[in-house]
């Protein structure tokens, strides 16, 4: 994957995250039931986006490290 594509996808994910954890993107998911791992659904929804953000940033770091070490950048 190219460095530009990886950065664009990471930015797109974080923009989507910003929308879906704030108003009005949170409205369809702002409920208490069902409980997910003991958390209200709305809290689990936000936690899922945060975990996804960590995954995206780790993958972006791997792509950037490969380009930096390989001299492709």
N, C-alpha and C positions, 0 to 999 in steps of 0.2 A: 504494500500500500504506500502511496506517495505521502510525503510529509504534509503537503497542502491538503490532501483529502482527509487525512487523520485529524488535522487541526480543524477543518471545516465541520467534520462530524462531531467533534468534541464541543465546538461552539453551538452547533444545532441542538445537541442533547441538553446543554446547560440552558439554552434559551427556552426549550420545551419544559425543562424542569422549573424554571422561574415562573412560567405560565401556570403549570399544573399544581403548584403548591401555594399559589396565591389566588386571590379573587380575580376574575370570575372562573378560572380554570378549576378551582377546588370545589365549586358548588356541587357537581354531581357526586363527589366522593366524600362530602362532609356529613358523615353519619357515624353513629356509634356502633351499630351492629352491622355485620358480624364482627366478632372479635378475632383478631389474627395474632396468634402467639400471645394471647392475653392483652393485646393492645386494641383500643378502639380502631375501627377501620381507617378513619381519617389520619390517625397518628401512624399507623402501619403504612399508609399510602406515602406519607412524607418520608418515613424511614426507608422505604423501598427506593425512592428517588435518590436519597443520600447514598445508599449502598451502591446504586447504579452509577452515581457520580464518581465514587472511589474506583470502581471497575474501569470506567471510561478514562480516568486520569492515569491509572496504571498502564492501560493499553497505549495511551498516547505517549507516556514516558518510554515504553519499550520501542515504539516506532521512532521517536526522536533519538533515542540512544543508538539504534541501529543505523540511522542516517549519519549521526555524529561520528560513530566509530568506523563506519564504512567509507566515509568521505563522500557520500552521495549528496550532501546538502549544500 
